[in-house]
């Protein structure tokens, strides 16, 4: 697995179109992310007519239950989606929102489960997933530490291999709410792999999270932020995703290759070019007592006394006439 493991989430960006799902898969495959994430909504199993919209956005769905109904795919369609992902080299990841969805995902043969932040307290679902014995990525978005502690204790007691994502449930997330400090807090508190789930529509947050040690990155993607849907304004475009992937891979390379400032041996040749030697900045006669105002530093190093040693020549007497810009060497002074 690459580190950080990068997950591009389609979520609801497909707006219920199977064709759009497959178009997204092909586009995401060009960005070099590791995985593509979906949400499996089976309306009857997870929702009801009483569920309110998080954001009132739909022109065709009377209730959010209707919306989830329109967003759903059949098990056979999901099988085709997973095959497509694997064909183009992407791991298929999907968040279940019902026990029935877990059954479907088991039928698909998923490698791991992503738990949305709204399900952290859903121990019925956590129990169902724990019984699969598969790894879990737990999003912490709406959870207090008390709630996270309870979920973590549950997963540990069921011997589930899990990681946690710092996440702020705000769309789009503003810089003052990125919660980057929580990455290190989670690392210390739980001693497991910690990642970052982003809704900012900016590449800066995931780059910063990588520098802070995030081992998993997740963010929504969309063809255009002007598209219809509740998450479009909180998503990255394909071009931004490609830029982000390159940036975080470079940051990770830097983090695993620390520079040793105890030695500068690698710069020996460059230092000869960039560092300087002492010279005089005016014509000076033999016997002149050198002052600070007589001196200049000129490249390269090694053609005169090192510029760093200028103090040792101040007050010394010239043994020869010196022309302006001549280098100053040991034999020139007494």
C-alpha positions as CSV (number, residue, x, y, z in Angstrom):
1,X,0.0,0.0,0.0
2,X,1.2,3.5,-0.8
3,X,1.6,5.8,2.1
4,X,-0.4,8.0,2.3
5,X,-3.1,5.7,0.9
6,X,-5.2,8.1,-1.3
7,X,-8.9,7.6,-1.6
8,X,-11.0,9.6,-4.1
9,X,-14.7,9.6,-3.2
10,X,-17.4,9.7,-5.8
11,X,-20.0,9.7,-3.1
12,X,-23.3,11.0,-4.7
13,X,-21.6,12.9,-7.5
14,X,-23.1,10.5,-10.0
15,X,-26.6,11.7,-9.1
16,X,-28.0,8.2,-9.6
17,X,-26.6,7.7,-13.1
18,X,-24.8,4.4,-13.7
19,X,-23.2,5.8,-16.7
20,X,-21.8,8.7,-14.7
21,X,-20.4,6.3,-12.2
22,X,-18.4,4.5,-14.9
23,X,-17.2,7.8,-16.4
24,X,-16.0,8.9,-13.0
25,X,-14.1,5.6,-12.5
26,X,-12.2,6.1,-15.8
27,X,-11.4,9.7,-15.0
28,X,-10.2,9.0,-11.5
29,X,-8.0,6.2,-12.8
30,X,-5.9,8.8,-14.6
31,X,-5.1,10.7,-11.3
32,X,-2.9,8.0,-9.7
33,X,-5.0,7.7,-6.5
34,X,-5.1,4.3,-4.9
35,X,-8.8,3.7,-4.4
36,X,-12.2,5.1,-5.3
37,X,-14.9,5.2,-2.6
38,X,-18.7,5.0,-3.0
39,X,-21.6,5.1,-0.6
40,X,-24.0,2.2,-0.6
41,X,-27.5,3.6,0.1
42,X,-30.3,1.1,0.3
43,X,-33.2,3.5,1.0
44,X,-35.6,1.1,2.7
45,X,-32.9,-0.4,5.0
46,X,-31.4,2.9,6.2
47,X,-33.9,5.7,5.9
48,X,-37.5,6.7,6.2
49,X,-39.9,9.4,5.0
50,X,-39.0,11.3,8.2
51,X,-35.3,11.9,7.4
52,X,-34.7,15.6,6.7
53,X,-32.4,16.9,4.0
54,X,-28.9,17.9,5.3
55,X,-29.0,20.6,2.6
56,X,-32.2,21.3,0.7
57,X,-30.9,21.0,-2.8
58,X,-33.0,18.6,-4.9
59,X,-35.4,19.6,-7.6
60,X,-36.9,16.2,-8.0
61,X,-36.9,14.4,-4.6
62,X,-39.6,15.3,-2.2
63,X,-37.8,13.6,0.8
64,X,-34.3,12.5,1.5
65,X,-35.7,8.9,1.4
66,X,-36.7,9.6,-2.2
67,X,-33.2,10.9,-2.9
68,X,-31.5,7.8,-1.5
69,X,-33.9,5.7,-3.5
70,X,-32.8,7.4,-6.7
71,X,-29.2,7.1,-5.7
72,X,-29.3,3.4,-5.3
73,X,-28.0,0.6,-7.6
74,X,-28.8,-3.1,-7.7
75,X,-26.4,-5.7,-6.5
76,X,-25.6,-6.7,-10.0
77,X,-24.9,-3.1,-10.9
78,X,-22.6,-2.8,-7.9
79,X,-20.7,-5.9,-9.1
80,X,-20.1,-4.2,-12.4
81,X,-18.9,-1.1,-10.7
82,X,-16.4,-3.0,-8.6
83,X,-15.1,-5.0,-11.6
84,X,-14.6,-1.7,-13.5
85,X,-12.6,-0.2,-10.6
86,X,-10.3,-3.3,-10.4
87,X,-9.9,-3.3,-14.1
88,X,-8.4,0.2,-14.1
89,X,-6.2,-0.5,-11.0
90,X,-8.4,1.1,-8.3
91,X,-9.4,-0.5,-5.1
92,X,-13.2,-0.4,-4.6
93,X,-14.1,1.0,-1.2
94,X,-17.7,1.6,-0.1
95,X,-19.3,3.0,3.0
96,X,-22.4,0.9,4.1
97,X,-25.3,2.7,5.8
98,X,-27.2,-0.4,6.8
99,X,-26.7,-4.0,7.7
100,X,-28.2,-5.0,4.4
101,X,-25.5,-3.0,2.6
102,X,-22.8,-5.0,4.5
103,X,-24.4,-8.2,3.2
104,X,-24.2,-6.8,-0.3
105,X,-20.6,-5.6,0.2
106,X,-19.6,-9.1,1.5
107,X,-21.2,-10.5,-1.7
108,X,-19.0,-8.2,-3.7
109,X,-15.9,-9.2,-1.7
110,X,-14.6,-5.9,-0.5
111,X,-11.2,-5.7,1.2
112,X,-12.1,-3.2,3.9
113,X,-14.9,-1.0,5.2
114,X,-15.2,2.7,5.6
115,X,-17.4,3.9,8.4
116,X,-19.0,7.3,7.8
117,X,-18.9,9.7,10.8
118,X,-22.6,9.5,11.3
119,X,-22.3,5.7,12.0
120,X,-19.7,5.9,14.8
121,X,-22.5,5.4,17.4
122,X,-24.3,2.8,15.3
123,X,-23.1,-0.3,17.2
124,X,-25.5,-2.5,15.4
125,X,-23.7,-1.7,12.1
126,X,-20.3,-1.9,13.8
127,X,-21.2,-5.4,15.1
128,X,-22.2,-6.5,11.7
129,X,-19.0,-5.2,10.2
130,X,-16.8,-6.6,13.0
131,X,-18.2,-10.1,12.2
132,X,-16.7,-9.9,8.7
133,X,-13.2,-9.7,10.3
134,X,-12.1,-7.1,7.8
135,X,-10.2,-3.9,8.4
136,X,-12.1,-0.7,9.1
137,X,-11.4,3.0,8.4
138,X,-13.4,5.0,10.9
139,X,-14.3,8.6,10.2
140,X,-14.4,10.9,13.3
141,X,-16.2,13.9,11.8
142,X,-19.1,14.4,14.2
143,X,-17.7,12.4,17.2
144,X,-16.5,13.6,20.5
145,X,-13.5,11.8,22.1
146,X,-16.0,10.0,24.5
147,X,-17.9,8.7,21.5
148,X,-14.7,7.8,19.7
149,X,-13.4,6.0,22.8
150,X,-16.5,3.9,22.9
151,X,-16.2,3.0,19.2
152,X,-12.5,2.2,19.5
153,X,-13.0,0.1,22.6
154,X,-15.7,-1.8,20.7
155,X,-13.4,-2.4,17.7
156,X,-10.5,-3.4,19.9
157,X,-12.7,-5.9,21.9
158,X,-13.8,-7.5,18.6
159,X,-10.1,-7.6,17.5
160,X,-10.9,-5.4,14.4
161,X,-7.9,-3.9,12.6
162,X,-8.8,-0.2,12.3
163,X,-7.6,3.2,11.4
164,X,-9.2,6.6,12.1
165,X,-9.6,9.7,10.0
166,X,-9.7,13.2,11.3
167,X,-12.7,14.8,9.6
168,X,-14.8,18.0,10.0
169,X,-18.4,17.6,8.9
170,X,-18.8,20.9,7.2
171,X,-19.3,21.5,3.5
172,X,-17.1,23.0,2.3
173,X,-14.8,23.1,5.4
174,X,-13.2,26.4,6.1
175,X,-9.5,26.7,7.2
176,X,-10.4,27.5,10.8
177,X,-12.2,24.2,10.9
178,X,-9.6,21.9,9.2
179,X,-8.7,20.4,12.6
180,X,-5.2,19.5,11.6
181,X,-4.2,19.5,15.3
182,X,-6.5,16.5,15.8
183,X,-4.2,14.3,13.6
184,X,-1.5,14.3,16.2
185,X,-4.0,14.1,19.0
186,X,-5.5,10.9,17.5
187,X,-2.1,9.4,17.0
188,X,-1.2,9.9,20.6
189,X,-4.6,8.8,21.9
190,X,-5.1,5.6,20.0
191,X,-1.7,4.6,18.6
192,X,-3.2,3.4,15.2
193,X,-2.9,4.6,11.7
194,X,-4.4,8.1,11.4
195,X,-5.6,9.8,8.2
196,X,-7.5,12.9,7.1
197,X,-10.9,13.1,5.4
198,X,-11.3,16.4,3.6
199,X,-14.3,18.5,2.5
200,X,-12.6,21.8,1.9
201,X,-12.4,21.7,-2.0
202,X,-8.7,22.8,-1.5
203,X,-5.5,20.7,-2.0
204,X,-3.7,22.6,0.8
205,X,-5.5,20.7,3.6
206,X,-4.4,17.2,2.5
207,X,-0.9,18.4,1.8
208,X,-0.7,19.8,5.3
209,X,-2.2,16.6,6.7
210,X,0.5,14.6,4.9
211,X,3.3,16.7,6.5
212,X,1.7,16.0,9.9
213,X,1.9,12.3,9.3
214,X,-1.5,11.4,7.9
215,X,-1.3,7.8,6.4
216,X,-4.7,7.9,4.7
217,X,-6.2,10.7,2.7
218,X,-9.8,10.9,1.5
219,X,-11.6,13.6,-0.4
220,X,-14.6,14.0,-2.7
221,X,-14.1,14.4,-6.4
222,X,-16.3,15.9,-9.1
223,X,-16.0,16.8,-12.7
224,X,-17.0,20.4,-12.0
225,X,-17.9,22.1,-8.8
226,X,-20.9,23.7,-10.5
227,X,-22.5,20.3,-10.9
228,X,-25.7,19.4,-9.2
229,X,-25.5,17.6,-5.8
230,X,-24.9,18.2,-2.1
231,X,-21.1,17.6,-2.2
232,X,-20.1,19.3,-5.4
233,X,-18.9,22.5,-3.8
234,X,-16.8,20.5,-1.3
235,X,-15.0,18.4,-3.9
236,X,-11.8,18.5,-5.9
237,X,-11.8,18.4,-9.7
238,X,-9.8,15.8,-11.5
239,X,-7.0,18.2,-12.4
240,X,-6.8,19.3,-8.7
241,X,-6.8,15.6,-7.7
242,X,-3.8,14.9,-10.0
243,X,-1.9,17.9,-8.6
244,X,-2.7,16.8,-5.0
245,X,-1.5,13.2,-5.6
246,X,1.8,14.4,-7.0
247,X,2.3,16.9,-4.1
248,X,1.6,14.4,-1.3
249,X,3.8,11.8,-2.9
250,X,6.6,14.3,-3.0
251,X,5.9,15.3,0.6
252,X,6.0,11.7,1.7
253,X,9.3,11.1,-0.1
254,X,10.7,14.1,1.7
255,X,9.5,12.8,5.1
256,X,11.1,9.4,4.7
257,X,14.4,10.9,3.5
258,X,15.5,13.3,6.3
259,X,18.4,15.6,5.6
260,X,21.4,15.2,7.8
261,X,22.5,18.7,8.9
262,X,25.4,17.3,11.0
263,X,27.4,17.1,7.8
264,X,27.6,19.1,4.6
265,X,30.0,16.9,2.8
266,X,27.6,16.5,-0.2
267,X,27.9,20.3,-0.8
268,X,31.7,20.4,-0.8
269,X,32.1,21.3,-4.5
270,X,29.2,23.8,-4.4
271,X,30.6,25.5,-1.3
272,X,33.8,26.2,-3.3
273,X,31.7,28.0,-5.9
274,X,29.2,29.9,-3.7
275,X,31.4,30.8,-0.8
276,X,33.9,33.7,-1.0
277,X,37.4,34.9,-0.4
278,X,38.6,38.2,0.9
279,X,39.6,41.0,-1.5
280,X,40.4,44.7,-1.2
281,X,37.8,47.2,-2.5
282,X,40.3,49.9,-3.5
283,X,43.9,50.5,-4.5
284,X,46.0,50.2,-1.3
285,X,49.8,50.9,-0.8
286,X,52.3,48.6,0.8
287,X,52.3,49.3,4.6
288,X,48.6,50.2,4.7
289,X,46.9,49.1,7.9
290,X,43.7,47.2,6.9
291,X,40.3,48.3,8.1
292,X,36.9,46.7,7.8
293,X,36.0,49.4,5.1
294,X,38.9,48.1,2.9
295,X,37.4,44.7,2.5
296,X,35.1,42.9,0.1
297,X,34.1,39.2,-0.3
298,X,34.3,37.7,-3.8
299,X,33.7,34.3,-5.3
300,X,35.1,31.7,-5.4
301,X,36.4,30.3,-2.1
302,X,40.0,29.4,-2.0
303,X,41.5,32.3,-3.9
304,X,42.2,34.4,-0.8
305,X,41.7,34.3,2.9
306,X,38.2,32.9,3.7
307,X,35.6,35.6,4.1
308,X,34.6,34.1,7.4
309,X,38.0,35.0,8.8
310,X,37.9,38.7,8.0
311,X,38.6,39.8,11.6
312,X,42.1,38.3,11.5
313,X,43.2,40.7,8.8
314,X,41.9,43.9,10.4
315,X,44.8,46.0,11.7
316,X,47.3,44.0,9.8
317,X,49.9,45.7,7.5
318,X,50.1,45.1,3.8
319,X,53.4,43.6,2.6
320,X,52.7,44.5,-1.1
321,X,50.8,47.1,-3.0
322,X,47.3,45.8,-3.8
323,X,45.0,46.8,-6.7
324,X,41.3,47.3,-6.3
325,X,39.5,43.9,-6.2
326,X,42.7,41.9,-5.7
327,X,42.3,38.8,-3.5
328,X,43.9,39.1,-0.1
329,X,46.2,36.1,0.9
330,X,48.2,35.3,4.0
331,X,51.5,36.4,2.3
332,X,50.0,39.8,1.7
333,X,49.8,40.8,5.4
334,X,52.0,40.8,8.5
